[in-house]
Amino acid sequence: MRALVQRSKRGAVSVDTEMLGAIGQGLVIMVGVTHDDLEQDAAWLAQKIAHLRIFEDEAGKFDRSLVQISGGALVISQFTLYGDTRKGRRPSFSDAAQPAVAEPLIERFCEFLKTEGVPDVQTGKFGAHMLVEIENDGPVTLWLDTNISRRGNQK
């Protein structure tokens, strides 16, 4: 699994004209799933993100996590995180998992975020064309990849 995590002042997602989810301060999390991802990857990713110390304390240092600030998480399924642009001009998405695999793992990821203590977890609509609004704070944007973690390159 891959996640692009953006610290935000607010975030919202809508499909057509219907608002599906919105958060105030917290994280907007784009999540992609590949073929060999497992439930343990969703659990690891949720734990890592919920407790990343990327929110500032009174001294302006990154010392608080999403859980510590009681922030929200806006989770958006994003198969394009597995886009391969090495050849040609059109990305290949062959590394992205099929919806039957990806959707349940993203749902489990959201459940794991709640289990980790994230009080407000909002989502878009899997497979839909979504409009995502992000008021990026910092900006602070991080990339996490469970496949790198499995190889021991990420702690």
Disulfide bonds with the S-S distance in Angstrom:
none
